[in-house]
Amino acid sequence: MGSRSLLRRTVGEILQTDSNLFVAELEQAFRLQLGTRPDASEIRSWHRSIPTITQALAAEGLQQVVVLVELRSPLTNSRMDLVLVGSHPADGRPSVVVVENKQWSKVEPVPASELVKVPGLPANWESQVHPANQVWAYCNTLTNYLPALENAHVYGIVNMHNASSEDLHQILPAVQGLDSDVCQNVRIFGDDQRDDMARFFRAVLSATDAASNADYLLKSPARPTRALMSAVSDSVLRRNVFTLLDDQRLAYDHVLRAVHESQANDHKEIILVIGGPGTGKSVIAIELLGALSRLNTSAVHATGSKSFTQTLRDQLGTTNRRAKQVFTYFNNYAHVKPNDIDVLIADEAHRIRQNSNTRFTPRDRRSDIAQVEELIRAARVPVFLLDENQIVRKGEVGSIDLIRQAAQARGIKVTEVHLRDQFRCGGCQEYVDWVEDLLGLTINGPQVWKPQDSFELWLAETPEAMEHHLKGKLDQGLQARIAAGYCWPWSDARPDGSLVNDIVIGDWRRPWNSRADRTLNGIPPADLWATHEGGFHQIGCVYTAQGLEYDYAGVILGPDLVWRSGAWTANAKASHDSKVKGAQNFDQLVRNTYKVLATRGMRGAVLYSVDPETRAMLAGLGIPKI
């Protein structure tokens, strides 16, 4: 895990340090680790909230308990306000208390939901994740992904030092009806409950072995998160699999709230979830499908991607009749009755097209309304999950404004949730930001790569070096795939099912992934290239990789995007993709394509460009060479 907290101190050390100097240390650590300044509310919380915790600990003689300030969650870039580390007084096992500090003075439950409302906040911020659910998710993340805490006691508290216990009564976990685990393991303390909080600390913490337990926690390697596709069947058919954190949980709770309101009073509402690659959009979708199924609520998942949908169906099980009913396509809803479905989850909604008609659509089945309107019309609660920077082909029109305008035209409320935390790429938001800077998707331009604890990045001088490196990961039992820009022809398979080595780079020759609809000679079909054995030996493209993930991603940048005279140059003539090369915004589409390919890896990526000048530019950014 490495040192992922802003600051590590004992309770005594914090109390002996001038509060202004202590906060100044935190500000400096924040800037060094995160490359930006903390906002005013964060600084205010450090000043006002931390002393309420350290004073309560000191009152019980727990000066040697270790305090980890702003501990970064394993595998994500979300941060916990405080993590207290010691031993349990009863059995001596490691004991950890995760603290969520809230400066709210008033808070109310949102009826028929697990959300809370904070009066005084801007309208779009009033509804918040219940702080008890928030802190319990942090506890689960620590115990699920850090082997050091397998046998530890882990507790959560919410420190509401600006509110009274009377103010907080309505949102107590048991009163609001939260999950039983939350009720049993999370405590909420108001300003008039400082003594109660101190007694709680005395009951669950001692200073024995605090320093060594903190060392063990900080040095514990993080287990990899379960890959989305391997968890589909469990999540949809049986139980919750993924712990939803912060904004993910907010989106999930808003959907369940809207479903309840739609059933109670014929309410229709759109939930719009916006986030970049790896922020957990598809995880939210899969967890929602499972939860809604267990509530006997009709829900479907829809995408515009054949590979993504077919992979989801495959993971649910080829013998499961529900697979085709649950995992569908955007163009399946042209003729359904209005509000025929309770919830329609439009995943990868940036791939929505102008309409659902194709050249194969019979004249009497053609639709005369926009595809986004069909999706909205079909369900009481349409849920759209999108990233505008993942539009990679002509005709894809899904955008925030498109959905807002379609909703406004029909007088339908839209609730927006913006996902900020990174869950793919080892939780390394720094890498995702670096990719966007590299490809000119921000105003910053390419930046020097700073090696990260949580994500590996390598530069290959040859495709052979890339393949050899990734084959080593495969031999370790990890997933690895190579994808490329669509810059080579794509031949049909030979009569015996063998593939043509269309991609030729020097002496290195490899085929594109199979176009077949079934496995032939051990070669998986295109739609299952990313997840089935045998896919490593073919090269994928954006259409087979988008929406999917694997442990390590190899990316071949073709001659359609090269570095010249200090800037990127897009060359449509080098593209063999008929869906893109004639587009007026080819430059934007090709940059989006490489962003998608470069952010499929959960643990690491290897970059290679066929162009020597581009490789030299990448090497100049400090990417280590294989």
Phi, psi and omega in degrees: 000325181073176180283103186246008175261153178295321185208143175237123180214158168278164177303315181299318180296322179294316183292333180277350182264136175306133186301323180292322178292321180298314180293324177298321175300316179297318179300316181295317179297322179299313181295321182291318184279323188252351175071018179210173180267144174291149179281170187298323182293326179292316179297319179298320179295319178300317181295316192262328188271316185301317180300329180294331178279310184296324179293321178295321178293317181295327180298338179255015177073026184257042183296335183266001172298139182272136178248120174259115184267128179056058177287129180280133182294142177298132176072001175223172177254016172286155186231142178264137185304304179218143170232120182263132185234129176201213174235160179277132182299334186279317187233359176078359177290157177306141179228132185230136175238120177268127185247125172252115180269129176234134179263012181294138175262336178225140178205142184229150174287144170275122186308142175054039178204175174258013177276161171237156179245134180247100180302142178100338176282157175306151187307320183282357178244356185300316180278128183229157171300139178301128185299332177291320175295321180300309184289326178293326175296321176298316179301314180297321180296317178298313183287329181285329190244353178246109179304332181298338184253013180303319183250022181266160168273129180231125182235161175231141171227151173248120183261099183254069191284354176259000182239155178269163178299328178294319178298330188265353188304318186292339182255008175303140186310316182290325182290318181276354175079039178284174181304147185299325178298321178294316180301323184279332192243357180237133177245144175246129182238130174266182184298326181273014181239028181299319180295321178297319180295318179298318179294324176299314179301317181297326182286334187242353184229140163228162182277356180301129177058021182300316183295314182291325177294322177293319176302313183299317179297312185291332181267353183294125177292142180279133172293148176292144174292151180295132179299142184307310188294326180290345183256358186302310184298312179302313187292317184283322189261337191233306193201169171292136180246315185262142173273118180273128183250140167051246185295329175300313181294325178299315179298314180302312182293325178295321179296314180296323176297313182296325178296315179299316180294324180293325180282331184278324187216031176057037182277140175238132184209142177260134172252120182249116184248120188243128180189152180284183180298136176083007178272000172096023181299312183288331174297316176301314182301314183291318178296323177295318179303316180295313182297317181292324177298317180290342176266007182057038178254131182288125182214141177229157177247135180225143174220174173255013185245120178295317182298314183296312182295316181295323178293319177298315178299318181298320182288329177290332176121126183294339179269357182273116183296337182287342189306311182285336178283326183276316184256110191231186180243157179303325186275012177274358191243022181291332189233019177279157178290150177303136178056033180290338183240147176291308183225128172244119182260106180268094181276149184055046187293348173295347180266008174301139180256173183297319176210174185266003182280142171234177180291348179265356183286121178302150184303321184282356178248005182286144182258144180252015177239160183294149182299322180297325179291323177299317182293319179295317183296329190289335189228153174291323178233090173282134179242122180247127177243121186210162173220108185299337179275012175247015172288121188233005180212159177300147175089349176275123189236003184300126180206165177299313182296322180301315182289317178301314184292319179296322179290317181297322180297337181249007178066033182259134179292140175241125173253122183256138173232126180256122180273125184250336187268146183263126181246340174267185178052041179063024184069019188265088177298331179301322179292315180299316177299319181297318179298315180296319176297314182305315187272007178072025178272359171231178180274358188280326186081171183304138181241154175298136179279127175255115183308141183243149177293327193262357183209134179264135173229131181227157175243130178258139176276339179218157176294331177297319180296318177300311184297318181297317180298314182287330175297326176297322177293320179298319180294339177275004180088014180260165177270138176212141178216153174246132176232157185220160169295150186280075187241012178228155177297163182230103185275154171290157177295156175289165181305330181274004178092351179288155186257153180270135179283079183286328184273112184238118177229099186064232180273356184271127183225130178214154178272158165293167177295159184295145174266359183292162179260010177208165180288129179230127179053037179081002181262120183288157175294162184306318186293341182244014182303321187283342189240338184266149176302146179097349182285341185297329188276359172245159182259129178270168174235183184298330183286337177264347183256331187299132180088350183249174182209157175210169185296313183231132183246124169263136183231121175259114175276121181272184180287003177282348177214109183229160182262121180221128174052044175079017180205159176283142174236122179265134184236099182295333180294338180276353183271143174251015183264102183295339181283349188234322195297336178269003184285142177295330181258038181306317182304313180294317182296320182289325176294317177300321180302311182289333173295316179301311183296323184283348182245027176273338186283136178271334183241332183188171180214151173235128180253144174213135174244139177289346185262121183301320182294322177292319177299322179295319177298315180296319178297325180292345178273002175086015177290126180295141180271147174291000000 
